[in-house]
Amino acid sequence: MKVTSSLAIALAFGATIVAAQQGGPPDTPAVTVRGQVFTPRTILARNMGTEEDQTTAFTPHKIVGNVYYVGMRTLSSFLIVTPAGNILINSTYERNVPAIKKSVEQLGFKFEDIRILLGTHAHGDHQEGDAVVKQLTGAQVVAMAEDVPALQNMRPGGKDHPIDRQIKHGDTVTLGGTTLTAHLTPGHTRGATTWTMQAQEGGKPYNVVFASSLRAPNTLTPAIVAEFEGTFKAFRALPCDVPLGDHPAQYDMQARHSYIGKEGVLNPFIAGHACGEEADVQEAMFRAQLAQHPGGATAR
Ligand code: ZN
């Protein structure tokens, strides 16, 4: 018995070392939000799922008005359809572009009609495929200035990352009567961008929020701490009826999707009451990480 428990402890300790060596997030601190316990490691696991989840298309579907989901099980891509062509938010990994194209076509639209490509933040799981989308569609690629250096370092297969228009906080992108506004919500990356627009459904306008990840990195520098302090405040002030995020788990996509067509449910994605839920989780974790390392030191 004693041997077994020592072995278990040794194995658990070994696993911690392996995780640290691989650069994965730690399993502390733990925070409880709405009865659910989160650690940095479980949040990342929730966001990413398995390798298969990251590369398998989720059923493409209409979200609200002219906004559609064309992404993977755990990596979001959104298509905004207008009479003057379409807008894509997030190309995800380059290897997913054919699956996104197929989802666009399953909805009855043409991939080649994508005129503008936007992104939520300069990490490969959201924007690695930009160069291939640009090649296939000729879309204008728009990037928040603060994320440009990180995007320029994203060179799958040695390709340059296309950037056709640099924007700053508050700038807008308009196509075919739809206008998206870029909100700089930094912390996760320097140029993390939350996009907002109004969609019309049943004769009513709805405020759609395409949130960037608000997840704090393992290492909190004073600059990143200052960014998050502003970001949580600004994010919560955005008018919001339809909360979306660059990982579907951030807005309970799979659960909401399962309610489509159920009796008495108008549109499960219209959920203004849920707009702050993901920020609650990420801010609680951010504050717990700060309490562990006051002054913004490293997480381990
Ligand atoms: Zn990220």
Residues whose N, C-alpha, C, O or C-beta is under 5 A from the ligand:
A	BS01	ZN	H123 S213
